[in-house]
Structure formats: structure tokens, C-alpha cells
Amino acid sequence: MVWEITTHELLARYRNGERNFAGVDILKAYRLDGSDIIYVPGLEGAYLSGINLRGANLEDVSFEGATLDEADLAGAYFLGSCSRKADLRNANLNFSNLSCADCREANFGKARLERVNVGNANFTKAIDPLFGHSILAGANFKDSTLRKDLICREGNFIWDTIMPDGTVERDTDFNCAC
């Protein structure tokens, strides 16, 4: 079920103890009674530990510096979102789409990242992003803590992928023997 919500409403409901926001579409802008467009701020610095945003549309939403540890973000759509310096430890991001997302310096310690699309996303200086059977084409892992052999492992698709040491790798056979 998809339902629309503003960041203000989500934060207020979270503060009141609600944790299940599965399937939400976070509004980026809205109108009140035909008035001017009101642009909604992101969730920068928000404390959202344990939140359920499974299958949510989080396109272009900023989570910069937010705490999302233990969050259920499986199947969420993060296209163009910003999770820079976010705490995503122990989060479930399986089957999520983080294409073109800014994940610089985010902490992914023990996060679940299976079958994720991170094409053209930026993971510069990210902590412990560990992917399996994922699309990593065009992603930037420069200076991240992820080892090259864990990027280039069977099941991950890489193409023009920037490794932690700054080299660029291509592999089209899904065996990732780079």
C-alpha cells in the first residue's frame, strides 16, 4: 500500500511511537488550497532507529547525518537521495534501489545489502558497505573500507566501478575476477 506523507508528519508520528511507515511516498512538495508550492525539507540528522520504510519511495530525500540503525529499508527506492554520514548499521537494505544516491561517509556496518542496485552511487569513504548479487556499475567506492575482493566477488555486476584504491574496473561476466 502506497500512502503519501510529509517529513514533518513522519517525524511527529515517529516521536509518538509509530515505527511502521512501509510503502510511504515521502512528499517533496505540496499545495494547500491552491496556494504556492510548499517544499518539504528532508530528514537531515533525524533519529529514526528501527523505523520500517520497507518499499518506501524515498527518491531525492535527504537523510544526511540521520540515524537509521536497525531500520527496515528493504525494497526502498532511494534514487538520488542523500545518506551522507548516515548511520545505517544493521539496517536491512536488501532489494533496494540506491541508484545515483550519495552515501559518502555513511556507516553500513553489518547492514544487509543483497540484490541491491547502486549504479552510479557514491560510496566514497563509506564504512563497511558489503554487497552480494548486486549491481555496482558506475559506483564509486574510493577510500571506502570495503576491500576490492569483496566488490569483485561472484554475483556482483561491475562496470566502470571505482575501487577503494581509485582504480576503475570492468567485468561483464558476473564472475568478477578483477
QUIBELGI-V82281 format. One record per run of one state. SS is the DSSP state (h for helix, s for strand, l for the rest). FROM is the first residue (numbers start at 1). LEN is the number of residues. Records with the same first field share a line. If there is no record, write none. Layout:
SS = FROM-LEN ; FROM-LEN
This chain:
l = 1-2 ; 6-1 ; 16-4 ; 21-3 ; 27-2 ; 32-5 ; 40-7 ; 48-4 ; 53-4 ; 58-4 ; 63-4 ; 68-4 ; 73-4 ; 78-4 ; 83-4 ; 88-4 ; 93-4 ; 98-4 ; 103-4 ; 108-4 ; 115-2 ; 118-4 ; 123-4 ; 128-3 ; 133-2 ; 136-4 ; 141-7 ; 152-5 ; 163-5 ; 172-7
s = 3-3 ; 20-1 ; 24-3 ; 29-3 ; 37-3 ; 47-1 ; 52-1 ; 57-1 ; 62-1 ; 67-1 ; 72-1 ; 77-1 ; 82-1 ; 87-1 ; 92-1 ; 97-1 ; 102-1 ; 107-1 ; 112-3 ; 117-1 ; 122-1 ; 127-1 ; 131-2 ; 135-1 ; 140-1 ; 157-6 ; 168-4
h = 7-9 ; 148-4
